[in-house]
């Protein structure tokens, strides 16, 4: 396990907008001078930024106000945005990140309104506030050194919102387009929670969606939305920054199950071998009492989502199952590495495990079984030899 790369988690319990994310980045330590200085390289006129700490519900956060002189602001197209970014002196990673987000937003608006992406003028894309929010977010993540962002599931409200195109149903059509493939859930709120700009930001910046990843938290920051919720719920975006803990094993797994009451369990050892060869992480066969009092089995197979199609095909081919159930689950595994220790029997394979209460070694059964057979000693004797070794004796496989 390594834990030396910065990671950020967007906890969108009240949704997300561009100004909420920009406020959270400032709250997390993005200096105002850095933000203002890099935004100035866009050579745009007629706007100013102000920041203040604000209380929303029982919590505090940072609120960003973008003040715009409306009479000086044309509605720019994506082509205009490309030119503005190209002529700036922003770093290449910041320019590319911002352009990716603008493109996501423009493509969604084009699909919704039936317009060509490079020629239509989008209020949402070309508006000064969207430019500041998107470029500001790219500047913030780059300055804070965050290269991996994970985002929570996003709340989807109901009702209507008024925009430059008129009355639109919530979630806004562009938001639905952008969030294709992103986990969302419905709420009772009848006001906009995820704006098109906010949706484009998470789609362009987040590398994964779901629960908080393994990390050691170093900073928690909050960005305030414009309005207070009438139920007292804080209108905040929470940004959690920490040192990522990269594990080699999948932490989101798929659990496959089926009930078997007409299958000969003599085939289970063979099935197990086939499943593990196909990438299964765990296999279990559990006796159960089925309908009409018949004895049966619950077959449970756990796998990484990348391998579960092959596992399902094996189960349907090698058992009498006519259907399967499957679901995603989260798991927490101890950091581990494979290697060996020197015992009275020579090199013996073990796993090195990092538990909350310390580091310990676990014998590898197959290797211990082999040694016991070759040395003609009880298996317990080999285990005891391994257990006399200390974590300092461990030699990792290269």
C-alpha positions in Angstrom: 0.0 0.0 0.0 1.1 3.5 -0.8 -0.3 6.6 0.8 1.6 9.5 -0.7 -0.6 10.9 -3.4 -3.2 13.7 -2.8 -6.8 12.7 -3.4 -10.0 14.6 -3.0 -13.6 13.5 -2.3 -16.6 15.6 -3.4 -19.3 15.0 -0.9 -22.3 16.4 -2.8 -25.0 16.0 -0.1 -26.7 19.2 -1.2 -25.7 19.0 -4.8 -23.0 20.9 -6.7 -22.6 24.1 -8.7 -19.6 25.9 -10.1 -19.5 28.6 -7.4 -19.9 26.0 -4.6 -16.8 24.1 -5.9 -14.8 27.3 -6.3 -15.7 28.3 -2.7 -14.7 24.9 -1.4 -11.3 25.1 -3.2 -10.7 28.6 -1.6 -11.8 27.2 1.8 -9.3 24.3 1.2 -6.4 26.7 0.8 -6.4 28.0 -2.8 -4.9 31.5 -2.3 -7.1 34.3 -3.7 -4.0 35.9 -5.2 -3.2 32.7 -7.2 -6.8 32.5 -8.4 -7.1 36.1 -9.4 -3.7 36.2 -11.0 -4.3 33.2 -13.2 -7.8 34.3 -14.1 -6.3 37.6 -15.2 -4.4 35.8 -18.0 -7.8 35.1 -19.7 -7.9 38.8 -20.6 -11.6 39.1 -19.8 -13.1 42.4 -18.6 -16.2 43.3 -16.7 -16.1 40.9 -13.7 -14.9 40.9 -10.1 -14.7 38.3 -7.4 -15.5 38.6 -3.7 -15.3 36.0 -1.0 -16.7 35.7 2.5 -17.2 33.1 5.2 -20.9 32.3 5.6 -22.9 30.3 8.0 -25.4 27.9 6.4 -27.5 25.9 8.8 -25.2 24.7 11.6 -22.0 24.8 9.4 -19.8 27.4 8.0 -18.2 27.6 4.5 -16.8 30.0 1.9 -19.1 31.8 -0.5 -17.9 33.1 -3.8 -19.7 36.0 -5.5 -19.0 36.6 -9.2 -20.0 40.2 -10.0 -20.5 40.7 -13.7 -21.2 43.9 -15.7 -23.9 42.4 -17.9 -23.7 45.0 -20.6 -20.1 44.0 -21.4 -20.7 40.3 -21.7 -21.5 38.6 -25.0 -22.7 35.0 -25.1 -19.6 33.2 -26.2 -19.5 29.9 -28.1 -17.3 26.9 -27.5 -15.1 28.2 -30.4 -14.7 31.5 -28.5 -13.8 29.6 -25.3 -11.1 27.6 -27.1 -9.6 30.9 -28.4 -9.7 32.5 -25.0 -7.9 29.5 -23.4 -5.4 29.2 -26.2 -4.4 32.9 -25.9 -4.0 32.7 -22.1 -0.8 31.9 -20.2 -2.5 29.2 -18.1 -0.5 26.0 -17.8 -1.2 23.3 -20.3 -2.8 20.9 -17.8 -5.2 23.7 -16.6 -6.1 24.7 -20.1 -6.8 21.0 -21.1 -8.8 20.4 -18.0 -10.9 23.5 -18.5 -11.4 22.8 -22.2 -12.6 19.2 -21.4 -15.2 20.5 -19.0 -16.4 23.2 -21.5 -16.7 20.5 -24.2 -18.7 18.2 -21.9 -21.1 21.1 -21.2 -21.3 22.2 -24.8 -22.0 18.7 -26.1 -24.9 18.3 -23.6 -26.4 21.6 -24.5 -26.1 20.9 -28.2 -27.9 17.5 -27.8 -30.7 19.0 -25.7 -31.3 22.0 -28.0 -30.5 20.4 -31.4 -27.7 22.8 -32.2 -24.2 22.4 -33.6 -21.6 22.4 -30.9 -19.2 24.8 -32.5 -21.5 27.4 -33.8 -24.4 27.9 -31.4 -24.0 30.4 -28.6 -24.7 28.8 -25.2 -25.8 30.9 -22.3 -24.5 28.2 -19.9 -21.2 27.7 -21.7 -20.3 31.2 -22.7 -21.6 33.0 -19.6 -18.9 34.8 -17.6 -19.8 33.0 -14.4 -19.4 29.5 -16.0 -16.0 30.6 -17.4 -14.8 31.7 -14.0 -16.2 28.6 -12.2 -14.7 26.1 -14.7 -11.3 27.7 -15.2 -11.1 28.5 -11.5 -11.8 24.9 -10.5 -9.0 23.7 -12.9 -6.7 26.3 -11.4 -7.6 25.2 -7.8 -7.1 21.4 -8.3 -3.8 22.0 -10.1 -2.5 24.4 -7.4 -3.5 22.0 -4.6 -1.7 19.2 -6.3 -4.8 17.0 -6.6 -4.7 14.6 -9.5 -7.4 12.1 -8.4 -11.0 13.2 -7.5 -13.8 10.9 -6.4 -17.4 12.2 -6.3 -20.4 11.0 -4.3 -23.7 10.0 -5.9 -25.6 13.2 -6.9 -29.1 14.2 -5.7 -31.7 14.8 -8.3 -34.6 17.1 -7.4 -38.0 17.6 -9.1 -39.9 20.7 -10.2 -39.0 23.5 -12.7 -36.2 26.0 -13.2 -36.2 29.2 -15.2 -33.2 29.8 -17.4 -32.3 31.6 -20.6 -34.2 28.9 -22.6 -37.4 29.4 -20.6 -39.0 26.9 -18.1 -37.2 23.6 -17.9 -38.0 20.5 -15.8 -35.7 19.4 -13.0 -33.2 17.8 -13.2 -32.3 20.2 -16.1 -32.1 18.3 -19.4 -28.4 19.2 -19.8 -27.7 17.8 -16.4 -29.4 14.5 -17.3 -27.3 14.4 -20.5 -24.1 15.1 -18.7 -24.7 12.6 -15.9 -25.2 9.6 -18.1 -23.4 6.7 -16.5 -23.0 8.6 -13.1 -24.8 7.3 -10.0 -27.7 9.6 -8.9 -30.6 9.4 -6.5 -34.0 11.2 -6.3 -34.8 13.7 -3.5 -37.9 15.6 -2.3 -36.4 19.0 -3.1 -38.2 21.1 -5.7 -35.2 23.4 -6.5 -32.1 23.0 -8.6 -29.4 21.1 -6.7 -27.0 20.2 -9.5 -26.4 22.9 -12.2 -25.2 22.1 -15.7 -21.9 23.6 -14.8 -21.6 21.6 -11.6 -22.5 18.4 -13.5 -19.9 19.1 -16.2 -17.3 19.8 -13.5 -17.7 16.5 -11.8 -17.9 14.6 -15.1 -14.7 16.2 -16.3 -12.7 16.1 -13.1 -13.9 13.1 -11.2 -12.1 9.8 -12.0 -14.6 7.7 -10.0 -18.1 8.0 -8.3 -19.3 6.3 -5.2 -18.4 6.2 -1.5 -15.3 7.8 0.0 -12.1 6.1 -1.1 -9.5 4.9 1.4 -7.5 8.0 2.5 -5.9 9.7 5.5 -7.8 13.0 5.8 -5.7 16.2 5.9 -8.3 18.9 5.1 -12.1 19.3 5.1 -13.5 22.4 3.3 -16.9 23.7 2.5 -18.3 25.8 -0.4 -21.6 27.6 0.1 -24.5 27.7 -2.4 -26.4 30.9 -3.2 -29.6 30.1 -1.3 -30.6 28.6 2.0 -32.8 25.5 2.0 -36.1 26.1 3.6 -35.8 22.9 5.7 -32.7 24.0 7.5 -30.4 21.6 5.6 -27.0 23.2 4.9 -26.6 24.2 1.3 -22.9 23.2 1.1 -20.5 21.2 -0.9 -18.0 19.3 1.2 -14.5 18.8 -0.2 -12.4 16.3 1.7 -8.7 16.1 0.9 -6.3 13.6 2.1 -3.4 11.2 1.3 -4.8 8.4 -0.8 -4.3 4.8 0.2 -3.9 2.8 -2.9 -4.8 -0.8 -2.6 -4.1 -3.5 -5.1 -7.4 -5.2 -4.6 -10.8 -4.1 -5.8 -12.8 -2.4 -3.1 -16.0 -2.5 -5.1 -17.0 -6.1 -5.8 -19.9 -7.9 -7.3 -21.6 -10.7 -5.3 -23.2 -13.4 -7.4 -25.7 -15.9 -5.8 -28.0 -18.7 -6.7 -29.9 -21.4 -4.9 -29.4 -25.0 -6.0 -31.6 -27.9 -4.9 -31.1 -30.3 -7.8 -27.3 -30.2 -8.2 -24.7 -32.9 -7.3 -22.3 -31.1 -5.0 -19.5 -33.5 -6.0 -18.8 -31.0 -8.8 -18.1 -28.2 -6.3 -14.3 -28.7 -6.1 -14.0 -28.6 -9.9 -16.3 -25.6 -10.1 -14.3 -23.8 -7.5 -11.1 -24.4 -9.4 -12.7 -23.1 -12.6 -14.1 -20.0 -10.8 -10.8 -19.1 -9.2 -9.0 -19.6 -12.5 -11.5 -17.1 -14.1 -10.7 -14.5 -11.5 -13.1 -15.2 -8.6 -12.0 -13.5 -5.3 -14.0 -15.9 -3.1 -16.4 -18.9 -3.5 -18.7 -20.4 -0.9 -21.3 -23.2 -0.8 -23.7 -22.9 2.1 -26.3 -25.6 3.1 -29.8 -24.2 3.2 -33.4 -25.4 3.6 -35.4 -24.6 0.5 -39.1 -24.7 -0.4 -41.1 -27.8 0.4 -38.5 -28.8 3.0 -35.9 -29.8 0.4 -32.2 -29.4 1.3 -30.2 -27.3 -1.0 -27.2 -25.0 -1.3 -26.6 -21.3 -1.6 -23.7 -20.7 -4.0 -22.0 -17.3 -3.4 -19.2 -16.1 -5.7 -17.4 -12.7 -5.2 -15.5 -11.1 -8.0 -14.1 -7.9 -9.5 -16.7 -6.4 -11.9 -14.1 -6.8 -14.7 -14.3 -10.6 -14.4 -17.9 -11.3 -13.3 -19.4 -12.0 -16.8 -17.1 -15.0 -17.1 -17.9 -16.1 -13.6 -21.7 -16.0 -14.4 -21.2 -18.0 -17.5 -19.3 -20.6 -15.6 -21.9 -20.9 -13.0 -24.7 -21.3 -15.6 -22.6 -23.9 -17.5 -21.3 -26.0 -14.6 -24.3 -26.1 -12.2 -28.1 -26.6 -12.6 -28.8 -22.9 -11.9 -31.3 -21.4 -14.3 -30.9 -17.8 -12.9 -28.5 -15.7 -10.9 -28.8 -12.7 -8.5 -26.0 -10.2 -8.3 -25.3 -6.9 -6.6 -22.4 -4.5 -5.9 -20.9 -4.3 -2.5 -18.1 -2.4 -0.8 -15.3 -4.2 1.0 -12.4 -3.3 3.2 -9.3 -5.4 2.9 -6.1 -5.3 4.9 -3.0 -4.1 3.0 -1.0 -7.2 2.1 2.1 -8.3 0.2 3.4 -11.8 -0.7 6.8 -13.1 0.1 8.7 -15.6 2.2 10.5 -16.1 5.5 13.4 -18.4 6.3 12.4 -21.3 8.6 14.0 -24.6 9.6 12.5 -26.0 6.4 14.0 -23.3 4.2 12.1 -20.6 2.4 8.5 -20.7 3.3 5.8 -18.6 1.6 3.8 -16.1 3.7 1.6 -13.1 3.4 2.5 -9.9 5.3 -0.7 -8.2 6.6 -1.0 -4.7 8.0 -3.8 -4.8 10.7 -4.9 -1.9 12.9 -3.1 -3.5 15.8 0.1 -4.1 14.0 1.9 -6.2 11.3 1.7 -9.9 11.2 2.6 -12.9 9.0 0.2 -15.5 7.7 1.4 -18.8 6.4 0.5 -19.8 2.8 -1.4 -23.0 3.2 -0.4 -24.6 -0.2 3.3 -24.0 0.4 3.0 -25.3 4.0 1.2 -28.4 2.8 3.9 -29.1 0.2 6.6 -28.8 2.9 4.8 -31.0 5.3 4.5 -33.7 2.6 8.1 -33.4 1.5 9.5 -33.4 5.1 7.0 -35.9 6.4 6.1 -33.7 9.3 2.7 -32.6 10.6 1.3 -29.5 8.9 1.0 -27.9 12.4 4.8 -28.2 12.7 5.3 -26.2 9.6 2.8 -23.5 10.7 4.6 -23.3 14.1 7.9 -22.7 12.3 6.4 -19.9 10.3 4.9 -18.3 13.4 8.3 -18.1 15.1 9.3 -15.6 12.3 8.9 -11.9 12.9 7.7 -9.2 10.4 11.4 -8.1 10.1 12.2 -11.6 8.7 9.8 -11.0 5.8 11.3 -10.8 2.3 8.9 -9.4 -0.3 8.6 -10.9 -3.8 10.4 -8.8 -6.4 
